Amino acid sequence: MVGALLLVAGTVVGCGGSSSSSSGVAAKTPEQILAAAKAAAAGAASVHLAGSIVNERKPISIDMELLAGKGGKGRITLEGLGIQLIRLEHAIYISGSAAFYRHIAGPAAAQLLQGKWLKAPENGGNFSSLASLTELSKLVGTALAEHGSLRKGPVKTIAGQKVVALEDVSNGGTLYVAATGTPYPVEIVKRGGSGGSILFDRWNQPVTLTAPANAININQLQSGH
């Protein structure tokens, strides 16, 4: 399921935030606008992202705060299974809903794990694929890298922000880039049965990451069975 989310995130992502002064980005070519959006996102210290998509008729929602070079935190819901997620200092921490724990560990273990945090290595473990959802450069970079032929659309306003549209003629998605201030991505909308949207905002605002106390090391948990 996580792999599907990363795949779909490549064509469904969005962002927000800027000042009122024109950036001149609306006068550029589609390729130049995309390059400006990539550069702006790559230089960001932090961002908040939230939204939902559908992949293979299965709903996926995400609400995360990402801190460049450090990690991130937030909540992901995969097919109705809720997961709280924190990545910090080469470890990933997961606190699942009762339904999530029943799904991965069975009813008896779910009762013991309810309300607890699990700790796993960010690389090589069962939950390592979730770590990619907390890496700002990877998540945003992947989202802006995968596209087909681009066509520039009209300038419009989304949530009070003037934006210029980049239409992906090949894949049917639209990337909206801020036309004022720093040219951050404002929104990408993917239409169709596997569509949805994810919004990015709060660029460069403070994000505090703290490791949960008394987290259960998943490797020790597995070795005990």
TORKOL-4160 file (C-alpha; in steps of 0.2 Angstrom, whole numbers, padded with zeros to 4 digits, m for minus):
225
<pt num="1" X="0000" Y="0000" Z="0000"/>
<pt num="2" X="0014" Y="0012" Z="0004"/>
<pt num="3" X="0022" Y="0009" Z="m0013"/>
<pt num="4" X="0006" Y="0013" Z="m0021"/>
<pt num="5" X="0005" Y="0030" Z="m0011"/>
<pt num="6" X="0022" Y="0035" Z="m0017"/>
<pt num="7" X="0018" Y="0030" Z="m0035"/>
<pt num="8" X="0002" Y="0041" Z="m0035"/>
<pt num="9" X="0011" Y="0055" Z="m0025"/>
<pt num="10" X="0022" Y="0057" Z="m0041"/>
<pt num="11" X="0007" Y="0064" Z="m0049"/>
<pt num="12" X="m0004" Y="0071" Z="m0035"/>
<pt num="13" X="0004" Y="0084" Z="m0024"/>
<pt num="14" X="0000" Y="0102" Z="m0019"/>
<pt num="15" X="0007" Y="0117" Z="m0009"/>
<pt num="16" X="0004" Y="0134" Z="m0003"/>
<pt num="17" X="0011" Y="0150" Z="0003"/>
<pt num="18" X="0019" Y="0167" Z="m0004"/>
<pt num="19" X="0019" Y="0185" Z="m0003"/>
<pt num="20" X="0009" Y="0197" Z="m0013"/>
<pt num="21" X="0022" Y="0203" Z="m0025"/>
<pt num="22" X="0023" Y="0196" Z="m0043"/>
<pt num="23" X="0037" Y="0183" Z="m0046"/>
<pt num="24" X="0036" Y="0184" Z="m0065"/>
<pt num="25" X="0034" Y="0165" Z="m0066"/>
<pt num="26" X="0018" Y="0167" Z="m0075"/>
<pt num="27" X="0027" Y="0174" Z="m0090"/>
<pt num="28" X="0039" Y="0159" Z="m0091"/>
<pt num="29" X="0038" Y="0143" Z="m0102"/>
<pt num="30" X="0030" Y="0128" Z="m0094"/>
<pt num="31" X="0047" Y="0120" Z="m0092"/>
<pt num="32" X="0054" Y="0136" Z="m0084"/>
<pt num="33" X="0039" Y="0137" Z="m0072"/>
<pt num="34" X="0042" Y="0118" Z="m0067"/>
<pt num="35" X="0061" Y="0121" Z="m0064"/>
<pt num="36" X="0057" Y="0137" Z="m0053"/>
<pt num="37" X="0044" Y="0126" Z="m0043"/>
<pt num="38" X="0057" Y="0112" Z="m0041"/>
<pt num="39" X="0070" Y="0125" Z="m0035"/>
<pt num="40" X="0059" Y="0133" Z="m0023"/>
<pt num="41" X="0053" Y="0116" Z="m0015"/>
<pt num="42" X="0071" Y="0110" Z="m0014"/>
<pt num="43" X="0077" Y="0125" Z="m0004"/>
<pt num="44" X="0063" Y="0124" Z="0008"/>
<pt num="45" X="0067" Y="0120" Z="0027"/>
<pt num="46" X="0049" Y="0113" Z="0031"/>
<pt num="47" X="0032" Y="0110" Z="0024"/>
<pt num="48" X="0015" Y="0104" Z="0029"/>
<pt num="49" X="0005" Y="0092" Z="0017"/>
<pt num="50" X="m0012" Y="0085" Z="0018"/>
<pt num="51" X="m0024" Y="0077" Z="0006"/>
<pt num="52" X="m0031" Y="0061" Z="m0001"/>
<pt num="53" X="m0030" Y="0051" Z="m0016"/>
<pt num="54" X="m0038" Y="0035" Z="m0023"/>
<pt num="55" X="m0027" Y="0021" Z="m0029"/>
<pt num="56" X="m0034" Y="0005" Z="m0036"/>
<pt num="57" X="m0051" Y="0010" Z="m0029"/>
<pt num="58" X="m0043" Y="0011" Z="m0011"/>
<pt num="59" X="m0043" Y="0028" Z="m0002"/>
<pt num="60" X="m0027" Y="0034" Z="0005"/>
<pt num="61" X="m0025" Y="0050" Z="0016"/>
<pt num="62" X="m0010" Y="0059" Z="0022"/>
<pt num="63" X="m0007" Y="0074" Z="0034"/>
<pt num="64" X="0012" Y="0076" Z="0038"/>
<pt num="65" X="0024" Y="0090" Z="0043"/>
<pt num="66" X="0041" Y="0087" Z="0035"/>
<pt num="67" X="0058" Y="0095" Z="0041"/>
<pt num="68" X="0072" Y="0095" Z="0028"/>
<pt num="69" X="0086" Y="0084" Z="0033"/>
<pt num="70" X="0078" Y="0078" Z="0049"/>
<pt num="71" X="0062" Y="0069" Z="0047"/>
<pt num="72" X="0044" Y="0072" Z="0049"/>
<pt num="73" X="0028" Y="0068" Z="0058"/>
<pt num="74" X="0009" Y="0066" Z="0055"/>
<pt num="75" X="m0004" Y="0053" Z="0051"/>
<pt num="76" X="m0008" Y="0042" Z="0037"/>
<pt num="77" X="m0023" Y="0032" Z="0033"/>
<pt num="78" X="m0022" Y="0017" Z="0022"/>
<pt num="79" X="m0038" Y="0008" Z="0017"/>
<pt num="80" X="m0046" Y="0014" Z="0033"/>
<pt num="81" X="m0031" Y="0009" Z="0044"/>
<pt num="82" X="m0024" Y="0024" Z="0054"/>
<pt num="83" X="m0006" Y="0026" Z="0058"/>
<pt num="84" X="0003" Y="0040" Z="0067"/>
<pt num="85" X="0021" Y="0042" Z="0061"/>
<pt num="86" X="0037" Y="0050" Z="0066"/>
<pt num="87" X="0054" Y="0049" Z="0059"/>
<pt num="88" X="0069" Y="0055" Z="0068"/>
<pt num="89" X="0087" Y="0051" Z="0070"/>
<pt num="90" X="0087" Y="0036" Z="0059"/>
<pt num="91" X="0072" Y="0028" Z="0067"/>
<pt num="92" X="0054" Y="0027" Z="0062"/>
<pt num="93" X="0040" Y="0027" Z="0076"/>
<pt num="94" X="0023" Y="0020" Z="0072"/>
<pt num="95" X="0007" Y="0021" Z="0083"/>
<pt num="96" X="m0007" Y="0012" Z="0075"/>
<pt num="97" X="m0026" Y="0012" Z="0077"/>
<pt num="98" X="m0034" Y="m0004" Z="0084"/>
<pt num="99" X="m0038" Y="m0010" Z="0067"/>
<pt num="100" X="m0021" Y="m0007" Z="0061"/>
<pt num="101" X="m0013" Y="m0017" Z="0075"/>
<pt num="102" X="m0026" Y="m0031" Z="0072"/>
<pt num="103" X="m0021" Y="m0031" Z="0053"/>
<pt num="104" X="m0003" Y="m0033" Z="0056"/>
<pt num="105" X="m0002" Y="m0043" Z="0072"/>
<pt num="106" X="m0019" Y="m0051" Z="0076"/>
<pt num="107" X="m0032" Y="m0048" Z="0089"/>
<pt num="108" X="m0022" Y="m0053" Z="0105"/>
<pt num="109" X="m0007" Y="m0043" Z="0101"/>
<pt num="110" X="m0018" Y="m0028" Z="0096"/>
<pt num="111" X="m0024" Y="m0027" Z="0113"/>
<pt num="112" X="m0006" Y="m0027" Z="0120"/>
<pt num="113" X="0000" Y="m0014" Z="0107"/>
<pt num="114" X="m0015" Y="m0002" Z="0108"/>
<pt num="115" X="m0009" Y="0015" Z="0113"/>
<pt num="116" X="0009" Y="0010" Z="0111"/>
<pt num="117" X="0022" Y="0016" Z="0099"/>
<pt num="118" X="0033" Y="0004" Z="0089"/>
<pt num="119" X="0051" Y="0009" Z="0085"/>
<pt num="120" X="0059" Y="0002" Z="0069"/>
<pt num="121" X="0075" Y="0006" Z="0059"/>
<pt num="122" X="0071" Y="0019" Z="0045"/>
<pt num="123" X="0080" Y="0007" Z="0032"/>
<pt num="124" X="0078" Y="m0011" Z="0030"/>
<pt num="125" X="0064" Y="m0014" Z="0042"/>
<pt num="126" X="0046" Y="m0019" Z="0039"/>
<pt num="127" X="0041" Y="m0001" Z="0039"/>
<pt num="128" X="0055" Y="0007" Z="0030"/>
<pt num="129" X="0045" Y="0011" Z="0015"/>
<pt num="130" X="0035" Y="0023" Z="0027"/>
<pt num="131" X="0051" Y="0033" Z="0030"/>
<pt num="132" X="0050" Y="0039" Z="0012"/>
<pt num="133" X="0034" Y="0049" Z="0016"/>
<pt num="134" X="0044" Y="0059" Z="0029"/>
<pt num="135" X="0058" Y="0064" Z="0018"/>
<pt num="136" X="0054" Y="0082" Z="0011"/>
<pt num="137" X="0067" Y="0081" Z="m0003"/>
<pt num="138" X="0062" Y="0064" Z="m0009"/>
<pt num="139" X="0043" Y="0066" Z="m0008"/>
<pt num="140" X="0042" Y="0083" Z="m0016"/>
<pt num="141" X="0056" Y="0079" Z="m0028"/>
<pt num="142" X="0047" Y="0063" Z="m0034"/>
<pt num="143" X="0030" Y="0073" Z="m0036"/>
<pt num="144" X="0038" Y="0086" Z="m0047"/>
<pt num="145" X="0049" Y="0074" Z="m0057"/>
<pt num="146" X="0035" Y="0063" Z="m0064"/>
<pt num="147" X="0025" Y="0071" Z="m0078"/>
<pt num="148" X="0022" Y="0071" Z="m0096"/>
<pt num="149" X="0020" Y="0084" Z="m0109"/>
<pt num="150" X="0016" Y="0101" Z="m0101"/>
<pt num="151" X="0005" Y="0115" Z="m0106"/>
<pt num="152" X="0003" Y="0132" Z="m0097"/>
<pt num="153" X="m0014" Y="0137" Z="m0092"/>
<pt num="154" X="m0022" Y="0153" Z="m0086"/>
<pt num="155" X="m0018" Y="0162" Z="m0070"/>
<pt num="156" X="m0031" Y="0159" Z="m0057"/>
<pt num="157" X="m0034" Y="0161" Z="m0038"/>
<pt num="158" X="m0034" Y="0146" Z="m0026"/>
<pt num="159" X="m0037" Y="0150" Z="m0008"/>
<pt num="160" X="m0033" Y="0168" Z="m0010"/>
<pt num="161" X="m0016" Y="0164" Z="m0019"/>
<pt num="162" X="m0013" Y="0169" Z="m0037"/>
<pt num="163" X="m0007" Y="0153" Z="m0047"/>
<pt num="164" X="m0002" Y="0148" Z="m0064"/>
<pt num="165" X="m0007" Y="0131" Z="m0070"/>
<pt num="166" X="0004" Y="0118" Z="m0078"/>
<pt num="167" X="m0007" Y="0105" Z="m0086"/>
<pt num="168" X="0000" Y="0088" Z="m0089"/>
<pt num="169" X="m0007" Y="0084" Z="m0106"/>
<pt num="170" X="m0001" Y="0066" Z="m0105"/>
<pt num="171" X="m0007" Y="0061" Z="m0088"/>
<pt num="172" X="m0021" Y="0072" Z="m0085"/>
<pt num="173" X="m0015" Y="0081" Z="m0069"/>
<pt num="174" X="m0013" Y="0100" Z="m0066"/>
<pt num="175" X="0001" Y="0108" Z="m0056"/>
<pt num="176" X="m0003" Y="0125" Z="m0049"/>
<pt num="177" X="0012" Y="0136" Z="m0045"/>
<pt num="178" X="0012" Y="0152" Z="m0035"/>
<pt num="179" X="0012" Y="0167" Z="m0046"/>
<pt num="180" X="0017" Y="0179" Z="m0032"/>
<pt num="181" X="0031" Y="0178" Z="m0020"/>
<pt num="182" X="0042" Y="0162" Z="m0020"/>
<pt num="183" X="0035" Y="0150" Z="m0034"/>
<pt num="184" X="0031" Y="0136" Z="m0023"/>
<pt num="185" X="0019" Y="0122" Z="m0029"/>
<pt num="186" X="0002" Y="0127" Z="m0023"/>
<pt num="187" X="m0009" Y="0112" Z="m0029"/>
<pt num="188" X="m0008" Y="0097" Z="m0040"/>
<pt num="189" X="m0025" Y="0089" Z="m0045"/>
<pt num="190" X="m0025" Y="0072" Z="m0053"/>
<pt num="191" X="m0042" Y="0067" Z="m0061"/>
<pt num="192" X="m0050" Y="0051" Z="m0064"/>
<pt num="193" X="m0052" Y="0035" Z="m0054"/>
<pt num="194" X="m0035" Y="0036" Z="m0047"/>
<pt num="195" X="m0036" Y="0054" Z="m0044"/>
<pt num="196" X="m0036" Y="0066" Z="m0029"/>
<pt num="197" X="m0026" Y="0080" Z="m0022"/>
<pt num="198" X="m0014" Y="0084" Z="m0009"/>
<pt num="199" X="m0010" Y="0102" Z="m0003"/>
<pt num="200" X="0006" Y="0109" Z="0003"/>
<pt num="201" X="0007" Y="0124" Z="0014"/>
<pt num="202" X="0016" Y="0132" Z="0029"/>
<pt num="203" X="0032" Y="0132" Z="0020"/>
<pt num="204" X="0047" Y="0136" Z="0031"/>
<pt num="205" X="0037" Y="0137" Z="0047"/>
<pt num="206" X="0044" Y="0128" Z="0063"/>
<pt num="207" X="0042" Y="0110" Z="0065"/>
<pt num="208" X="0047" Y="0101" Z="0081"/>
<pt num="209" X="0051" Y="0082" Z="0081"/>
<pt num="210" X="0052" Y="0072" Z="0097"/>
<pt num="211" X="0054" Y="0054" Z="0099"/>
<pt num="212" X="0040" Y="0045" Z="0108"/>
<pt num="213" X="0044" Y="0039" Z="0126"/>
<pt num="214" X="0044" Y="0021" Z="0130"/>
<pt num="215" X="0043" Y="0015" Z="0112"/>
<pt num="216" X="0044" Y="m0004" Z="0109"/>
<pt num="217" X="0058" Y="m0009" Z="0098"/>
<pt num="218" X="0050" Y="m0019" Z="0084"/>
<pt num="219" X="0065" Y="m0030" Z="0082"/>
<pt num="220" X="0064" Y="m0036" Z="0100"/>
<pt num="221" X="0046" Y="m0038" Z="0099"/>
<pt num="222" X="0048" Y="m0050" Z="0084"/>
<pt num="223" X="0062" Y="m0059" Z="0092"/>
<pt num="224" X="0051" Y="m0063" Z="0106"/>
<pt num="225" X="0039" Y="m0073" Z="0095"/>
